[in-house]
Amino acid sequence: MKNVGPPVVPVTLGGVWGRLFSFEGGKFFWKRPRRILYPVTVSFGKPMPANSTADEVRRAVGELLVPSAVKN
């Protein structure tokens, strides 16, 4: 795999704010979660070339955050 760059795959995690390991309230561990079970979503974008710029990757991640209903 020498000289072959792996693709960059944009990923977003939704629904993690407020969970035990989030930094909500400026605390990492020492807080009580508001709920026990949280629905969490993971969204994957299309693989991008290894030489993609940070701005291109940031844009691809941003597009994953927009609900599909708004895109149409």
C-alpha positions as CSV (number, residue, x, y, z in Angstrom):
1,M,0.0,0.0,0.0
2,K,3.1,2.2,-0.2
3,N,2.3,5.5,-2.1
4,V,-1.4,4.7,-2.1
5,G,-3.4,7.1,0.0
6,P,-6.5,5.7,1.7
7,P,-9.7,7.5,0.9
8,V,-11.1,10.0,3.3
9,V,-14.6,9.1,4.4
10,P,-16.7,11.9,5.9
11,V,-18.6,10.8,9.0
12,T,-21.0,12.6,11.4
13,L,-22.4,11.5,14.7
14,G,-25.8,12.8,15.7
15,G,-27.5,12.7,19.1
16,V,-24.4,12.5,21.2
17,W,-24.7,15.9,23.0
18,G,-25.8,15.4,26.6
19,R,-24.6,11.8,26.8
20,L,-22.3,10.8,29.6
21,F,-19.1,11.2,27.6
22,S,-20.0,14.5,25.9
23,F,-18.5,17.8,27.2
24,E,-22.0,19.3,27.9
25,G,-21.9,21.8,30.7
26,G,-18.1,22.0,30.6
27,K,-17.9,18.6,32.3
28,F,-16.7,15.4,30.7
29,F,-17.4,12.6,33.3
30,W,-18.9,14.1,36.4
31,K,-22.5,14.7,35.4
32,R,-25.7,12.8,35.3
33,P,-27.1,12.0,31.9
34,R,-30.6,13.4,31.3
35,R,-31.7,10.0,29.8
36,I,-30.4,6.5,30.0
37,L,-30.9,5.6,26.3
38,Y,-30.2,8.1,23.5
39,P,-30.9,7.5,19.9
40,V,-27.6,8.0,18.0
41,T,-27.2,8.3,14.3
42,V,-24.0,7.8,12.3
43,S,-23.9,9.1,8.7
44,F,-21.2,8.2,6.2
45,G,-20.5,10.3,3.1
46,K,-19.0,9.1,-0.2
47,P,-15.3,8.4,-0.1
48,M,-13.1,11.3,-1.1
49,P,-9.6,11.2,-2.6
50,A,-6.7,11.1,-0.1
51,N,-5.5,14.5,-1.3
52,S,-8.8,16.3,-0.5
53,T,-8.3,19.6,1.3
54,A,-9.6,20.3,4.8
55,D,-12.1,22.7,3.3
56,E,-13.4,20.0,0.9
57,V,-13.8,17.5,3.8
58,R,-15.4,20.1,6.0
59,R,-17.9,20.9,3.2
60,A,-18.7,17.2,2.8
61,V,-19.3,16.7,6.5
62,G,-21.5,19.8,6.5
63,E,-23.6,18.3,3.7
64,L,-24.2,15.2,5.8
65,L,-25.7,17.4,8.6
66,V,-28.4,18.9,6.3
67,P,-31.5,16.7,6.4
68,S,-32.3,15.1,3.1
69,A,-35.8,16.7,3.1
70,V,-34.2,20.2,2.9
71,K,-32.0,19.2,0.0
72,N,-34.9,18.3,-2.2
